[in-house]
């Protein structure tokens, strides 16, 4: 991968991370401002369920940030764009769709099949 492509993916990853952090800050601000103790039990239950879903989504995003940081480290170390299993280059099309990808499509499919077998077996 040429330096211009690496810089493109670095900027894309940094923008994605900034977006996630901004959304998390917005969630935190809204959570701090919203009245948590609603007088009506149904309103309270609805609010708590909504926040539970929102916080689970934020937790998933936190895990994505860790993957973004790992991808940025791989760029710095010169390993970005190569499959961690086979060492083969990951297609630009796959990286465009999922910039945090660490495996080629074939290696990912094989990994998922192996996970299914071990889970079902």
N, C-alpha and C positions, 0 to 999 in steps of 0.2 A: 504494500500500500504506500502510495507516495505521500510526502509531507503535507500536501494540500488536502488530501483525503483525510488524513489523521486529524488535521486541524478542524476540518468540517465536522467530524464526529466529536471532537473535544468540545466544540462550541455547542453542538446539538445536545450533548450530555449535560453540559453546564446549564444550558437554558432549561432543560427538563428538570434538573435538580432545583433551580431557582423557582420554577413554577410550583413544584411540590412543596417547597418550604413556604412560599407565599400562601398557598392554599391552607397549609397547616396553621400558619399564623392567623389567618382569617377565621378558621374554625375555633382556635383558642380564644380570640377576641370575642366572637359571638357567644361562645360558651360562658365566658366570664361575665358578659353583659346580660345574658338571659336569666330570667327568674327560674331557679331550679325547683323551688317548692310551689307548685301550683295547688290552689285550694281544692280543685276538683280531682278526684282520683283518676278518672278516665283521661283528663288532660295531662296529668302527671305521667301516667303510664305511656301515653302516646309520645310525650316528649322524651321520656327516658329510653323508649325503644328507638326513636329516631337518633338520639345521641349515641346509643350503643352501636348502631349501624355505622354512623359517621366515624366514631372512634376506631372501629374495626378497619374501616377503609383507610384511615390515617396510619394505623399500624402496618397495613400492607404497603402503604407508600413509604413508610420508614424503612422497610426491607428493600424497597426499590432503590432508595437513596444509597444503601450499602452496596448494592450491585452497581449503581452508577459510579460510586467512588472506586470500586474495584476495576471498572472499565477504564476510568481515568488513569489509575495506576498502571494498567496494562499498556495504555498509550505511552505513558512516560517510560516504561521499561522496554518498549518495542515489541510486546507480545500481543497487542490488540489486533483483532481480526484473524487470529489463528485459533483453531480448535484445541481445547485443552485435552481432548482425548486422543485425537489422531495427529495433531500438529498441522493439518491441512488448512489452507486459507478458508475463511468463512466468506461466502459470497457477499458482495456489496448489497445485493438485493435483500438478503437476510438481515444484514446490519442496518440497512435503511429502515426495515420494518421493526427490528428489535435491536437497538444499538448496544444493549447490554448482553447480547448473545455471547456464549462462551463455547458453543459447539456448532458444528455444521448441522444441517437439517438431518442428514443420515445418522450422525452420531446421536443427536437429540432423540430421534425416533427409536433408535436402538436402546438408548438409556430409558426412555419411557416404557418400552416393551418389557425390559428387565425389571423395572419397578412394579409393573402390573403383575408379572409372574410371581415376584417375591411377595407381593401383597395378597394375591389370590391363593398362593400355594401354602 
